[in-house]
């Protein structure tokens, strides 16, 4: 999901070496508490009309991005894509999702035999 969101930023993807394009993900998953079906929907309970939530996920995604690029837009795209898909496909709430940039790759960092650019 995160890799797909980042693939839309072609100007950044070209700077990241192929072996560094897979984000690292750490998750914590908790199942939703059991609902008491006898009280669901009573007194106009809006929770009855919502799809059942199976649980919640807390997630940290570390990415490597190309530079120069719009780092904030890329992190926001990852966050939106992951949250939307987890809610839609897995029925999971995502109360906490952190996207961090582990490393930036510039056009200059791709050439190890050249002098360092400052």
Secondary structure, 3 states (H helix, E strand, C coil): CHHHHHHCCHHHHCCCCHHHCCCEEEEEEEECCCCCCCCCCHHHCHHHCCCCCCEEEEEEEEEEEEECCCHHHHHHHHHHHHHHHHHHHHCEEEEEEEEEEEEEEEHHHHCCCCCCCC
